[in-house]
Amino acid sequence: MDIGPPQSDTLRRPPWRLRLFDLWTDPLAIQPVNELHPDLVKKYTAFLEQQWKDHQALATRFKPGTPVVR
């Protein structure tokens, strides 16, 4: 099973959107607080997108190994 976007996704971007929750007042993470904290959404989205790019660049250094026969 592959993790991340499908191979047909040429941009190789994650298909999900950042959702923030206030776990002190909403411990079950039912109600996102994105609209209350747009600055945090922007900050963390930028951070996670940079992490995604860095991981994609790192992934190009590895080649598939030989299949494991069970």
C-alpha positions as CSV (number, residue, x, y, z in Angstrom):
1,M,0.0,0.0,0.0
2,D,1.4,3.4,-0.9
3,I,1.2,6.4,1.4
4,G,0.4,9.8,0.0
5,P,-1.2,11.0,-3.2
6,P,-1.7,8.5,-6.1
7,Q,1.1,8.1,-8.6
8,S,-1.1,9.9,-11.2
9,D,-0.8,13.1,-9.1
10,T,1.9,14.9,-11.0
11,L,2.1,17.7,-8.4
12,R,2.7,15.1,-5.7
13,R,0.8,17.3,-3.2
14,P,-1.0,15.9,-0.2
15,P,-4.8,15.8,-0.9
16,W,-5.7,16.8,2.6
17,R,-6.3,20.2,4.2
18,L,-5.0,21.3,7.6
19,R,-7.6,21.3,10.3
20,L,-7.0,22.8,13.7
21,F,-8.8,21.7,16.9
22,D,-8.8,23.1,20.4
23,L,-8.3,19.9,22.4
24,W,-8.8,21.6,25.7
25,T,-12.4,22.5,25.0
26,D,-13.1,19.9,22.4
27,P,-11.1,16.7,23.4
28,L,-12.9,14.6,20.7
29,A,-11.8,17.0,17.9
30,I,-15.3,17.5,16.6
31,Q,-15.3,21.2,15.8
32,P,-12.4,22.7,13.9
33,V,-11.2,26.2,14.9
34,N,-9.7,27.2,11.5
35,E,-11.9,30.2,11.1
36,L,-10.9,31.5,14.6
37,H,-7.1,31.2,13.9
38,P,-6.4,31.9,10.2
39,D,-2.9,33.0,11.1
40,L,-2.1,29.6,12.6
41,V,-3.6,27.8,9.7
42,K,-1.4,29.8,7.3
43,K,1.7,29.2,9.5
44,Y,1.3,25.5,10.0
45,T,0.2,24.9,6.4
46,A,3.4,26.5,5.1
47,F,5.4,24.5,7.6
48,L,3.8,21.2,6.6
49,E,4.0,21.9,2.8
50,Q,7.8,22.6,3.2
51,Q,8.1,19.3,5.1
52,W,6.3,17.5,2.3
53,K,8.6,19.0,-0.3
54,D,11.7,18.0,1.8
55,H,10.4,14.4,2.2
56,Q,9.6,14.2,-1.5
57,A,13.2,15.3,-2.4
58,L,14.6,12.8,0.1
59,A,12.5,10.0,-1.4
60,T,14.3,10.5,-4.8
61,R,17.5,9.3,-3.2
62,F,16.1,5.8,-2.5
63,K,15.5,3.1,-5.1
64,P,13.1,0.2,-4.7
65,G,14.7,-2.9,-3.2
66,T,14.2,-6.5,-4.2
67,P,10.8,-7.9,-3.5
68,V,10.4,-10.0,-0.4
69,V,9.0,-13.5,-0.9
70,R,7.0,-15.0,2.0
